[in-house]
Amino acid sequence: MRVTIKLKIFLFLILFILTKQIEIYAILMLFAIIHELGHLLAGVLLKLKPRKLTIMPFGFSIIFEESGSIKKANWKKLLIATAGPSINFGIAIILFLLNKDGTENLIYANLLIAIFNLLPIYPLDGGRILKSILQMKLEKRKTEQILHYITNITLIFLTALSSFIILLIKNIVLILVLAYLWSLVIKENKRYALKERVYDIIEDSCSHKYQY
């Protein structure tokens, strides 16, 4: 398994230290790692082999080697994607039922991580869940087109909403989260544009072939 580290993690760490919010960052990182361990456990239980692990500003990302039919692969991806948020919701429920003093921030952190990851933005878990469901019904290109539009519309709406909230509470954390999301989506948009060009080339070559 190949392991890589995103250098942005050090920039985020410095910013949280300078703004005296390192405790919040530490709590979020802890439960983000537990979140990813949920994905890892689900993948292992489904007999998939981890191919790549990337350490990122808000936890780490695991990519598994694909195996079996496309239909089975989609179901496995769906189960793996839902495993992470399920772990966070489970922890939040257990802490709530324990009703101990000082657990409010821990409950809030887990709910925040779960809800954040369930946003229909690819490559977050919500985007992966949506992609797996769409691929069970639609062809690959149509799936990617719908996912691309939903991802960008959701992020634009979230940016507008977060900008209003930032003006009210003036918290740098939201700015960092938005910057992180935009970096992910811009990268995916470039991949999407490249795939669309490839699809167009293939379609043009096929149409010319049938003309002769």
Sequence and secondary structure as in RCSB ss.txt:
>XXXX:A:sequence
MRVTIKLKIFLFLILFILTKQIEIYAILMLFAIIHELGHLLAGVLLKLKPRKLTIMPFGFSIIFEESGSIKKANW
KKLLIATAGPSINFGIAIILFLLNKDGTENLIYANLLIAIFNLLPIYPLDGGRILKSILQMKLEKRKTEQILHYI
TNITLIFLTALSSFIILLIKNIVLILVLAYLWSLVIKENKRYALKERVYDIIEDSCSHKYQY
>XXXX:A:secstr
 EEEE THHHHHHHHHHHTT HHHHHHHHHHHHHHHHHHHHHHHHTT  EEEEEEETTEEEEEE   S HHHHHH
HHHHHHHHHHHHHHHHHHHHHHHT TT HHHHHHHHHHHHHHTSS TTSHHHHHHHHHHHTTS HHHHHHHHHHH
HHHHHHHHHHHHHHHHHHH  HHHHHHHHHHHHHHHHHHHHHHHHHHHHHHHHHHHHHHHH 
